[in-house]
Amino acid sequence: MQNLSELLRRLIESEVEFVLVGGFAAVAHGATLVTRDVDICCRFNEANLMRIRRALAGLHPVDRSRQDLPLELTREQCASLRNLYLRTDLGVLDCLGEVLGIGDFEAALKNSVEVELPYGNCRILDIDALIRAKEAMGRDHDKITVKYLREIKKRQDRNS
């Protein structure tokens, strides 16, 4: 059963250092889209990766490319990981070390805003950065998202 909001709540409550960067970020900005995963840009150090592991405890996280491999993080793995592409009982979680068109976690953090969600505060890419990231991806569904985000930005600019 997919429950991406619950997945996000677990990350927030586990104090994972991340910025929401994908379709969920677009939805948080007001886009009316359906997303099938949670995309985050996060700090790839041992402490933060262990918080991710704790957030996913009991959700049977596995590597999406090797679903026979459960998420087992050792100190050595933590030192070498740059991305994590996971499937959990609640849905898909993509943990990225950098965002196309934006840069690494520090750049994503610098280009983010804090939003209040029902289960806690969360940082998301600001609308301009999200547009840049989606344009850099260039996939058909990203182009549709950019169209929605530009309309939202236009409305925001008119109301400012």
C-alpha positions, 0 to 999 in steps of 0.5 A: 500500500502506498502512503507517501505522506506517512513516509515523509512524516517518518523522515521528518520525525526521525530528524533526517536532514533533507530537502524535498525536491521532486513531485511532492515539492511541486504539490507543496507549492500548489501543483495538482499532480500525482506523484508516485515517489518521494524524492529528497536531496539529503546529506550523505554522511553516516549519521544522516543515513542512519536516521534514514534507516531508523525512519524506514524501520519496519517498512522492509526497505530494499534497493529498487534495482536489487529487491533481494537486498534489504537496506543494510548500511555499514560504515563503509557503505555510508562512506561510499554512497551518493544516492539511494533508490529504495522501495518500502512498504509505504512506497518509493523513496529516492535519496539523492546526493545532488539535484540536477540543475541545483547541485549538492545538498548544501546548494539544495538547502540554500535554495529551499524554503520551510513549509509547515505540513500536518506532521511537522516542518519540512524544507522544500526547493523554492519554486525557482529552484524546482523549476530549474531542477525539473527543466534540467531533468527534461522528461515529459512529466517534468515538462508538465510539472514546470508548466504548473509551477510557472503558472503558480509562480505567475499567480504568486508574483501578481499577488505580491 
